Amino acid sequence: QVHLVESGGGLVQAGGSLRLSCAASGISFSSYAMGWYRQAPGKQRELVATISGITYTNYADSVKGRFTISRDNAKNTVYLQMNSLKPEDTAVYYCNAAGWRPGLNYWGQGTQVTVSS
């Protein structure tokens, strides 16, 4: 059974930092592209950042230069370092694991990030 468990969310003031973690189990972690997505109230879920198994990264324009995605294949964990946070970064952040075929796609339960102005 696949589990993706996010942690590290919370309340932070604008300009502050948070580090999200997502621990994966039940998958061959290094074979999966991992990603972070977010969903703000009343909005659609959107991509934040992704990282391939060989550590190629991709970021949404809104977070480039502020957020960094990384992975530790030995720990089956993906991270999202978020710096210079803005109130518009407030959302539930979800971890995603995407395998080599469409059916291999998994989501975590989400972690709330709230940035106060």
BATIDREN-139956 format. One record per residue (C-alpha): x, y, z; residue number from 1. Coordinates in steps of 0.1 Angstrom, whole numbers. Example, Ala and Ser with C-alpha at 12.3 -4.5 7.8 and 13.67 -1.06 7.14 Angstrom:
% BATIDREN-139956
- xx;yy;zz;num
- 123;-45;78;1 $
- 137;-11;71;2 $
END
This chain:
% BATIDREN-139956
- xx;yy;zz;num
- 0;0;0;1 $
- 13;34;-10;2 $
- 16;62;16;3 $
- 28;97;12;4 $
- 29;116;45;5 $
- 35;153;44;6 $
- 48;173;74;7 $
- 63;208;81;8 $
- 33;230;74;9 $
- 22;257;98;10 $
- 17;294;103;11 $
- 45;319;94;12 $
- 48;356;89;13 $
- 54;370;54;14 $
- 91;368;46;15 $
- 96;338;67;16 $
- 106;302;57;17 $
- 92;267;61;18 $
- 105;233;50;19 $
- 80;207;39;20 $
- 88;170;39;21 $
- 70;141;23;22 $
- 79;106;33;23 $
- 69;79;9;24 $
- 64;42;14;25 $
- 51;14;-8;26 $
- 67;26;-40;27 $
- 101;22;-56;28 $
- 109;58;-47;29 $
- 138;65;-69;30 $
- 118;55;-100;31 $
- 91;81;-93;32 $
- 90;117;-102;33 $
- 80;136;-71;34 $
- 61;169;-69;35 $
- 45;195;-47;36 $
- 12;210;-56;37 $
- -10;234;-37;38 $
- -46;244;-35;39 $
- -59;277;-21;40 $
- -95;281;-10;41 $
- -117;285;-40;42 $
- -89;278;-65;43 $
- -78;248;-85;44 $
- -49;227;-74;45 $
- -17;240;-91;46 $
- 18;227;-96;47 $
- 45;242;-73;48 $
- 76;221;-82;49 $
- 86;187;-95;50 $
- 118;167;-94;51 $
- 126;137;-115;52 $
- 143;105;-103;53 $
- 176;120;-117;54 $
- 169;153;-100;55 $
- 158;174;-129;56 $
- 136;201;-114;57 $
- 107;223;-126;58 $
- 91;252;-108;59 $
- 60;273;-112;60 $
- 69;309;-122;61 $
- 54;322;-90;62 $
- 79;304;-68;63 $
- 111;304;-88;64 $
- 140;318;-68;65 $
- 121;314;-35;66 $
- 113;276;-33;67 $
- 137;247;-37;68 $
- 126;211;-42;69 $
- 150;183;-34;70 $
- 149;146;-27;71 $
- 168;120;-6;72 $
- 163;86;-23;73 $
- 180;69;7;74 $
- 153;82;30;75 $
- 124;80;4;76 $
- 117;116;12;77 $
- 111;147;-9;78 $
- 115;182;5;79 $
- 102;217;-4;80 $
- 123;246;11;81 $
- 101;277;10;82 $
- 118;310;16;83 $
- 105;346;13;84 $
- 70;334;18;85 $
- 41;356;8;86 $
- 5;357;19;87 $
- -5;344;-16;88 $
- 15;312;-8;89 $
- -12;303;17;90 $
- -27;269;6;91 $
- -28;232;14;92 $
- 3;217;0;93 $
- 1;182;-14;94 $
- 29;157;-22;95 $
- 26;137;-54;96 $
- 44;106;-67;97 $
- 42;100;-105;98 $
- 54;67;-120;99 $
- 61;56;-155;100 $
- 25;49;-165;101 $
- -8;68;-159;102 $
- -21;45;-132;103 $
- 10;50;-110;104 $
- 0;84;-95;105 $
- -4;90;-58;106 $
- -12;119;-35;107 $
- -6;127;2;108 $
- -32;140;25;109 $
- -19;176;24;110 $
- -4;200;49;111 $
- -16;235;56;112 $
- 7;265;50;113 $
- -6;298;62;114 $
- 14;330;56;115 $
- 3;361;75;116 $
- 9;396;63;117 $
END
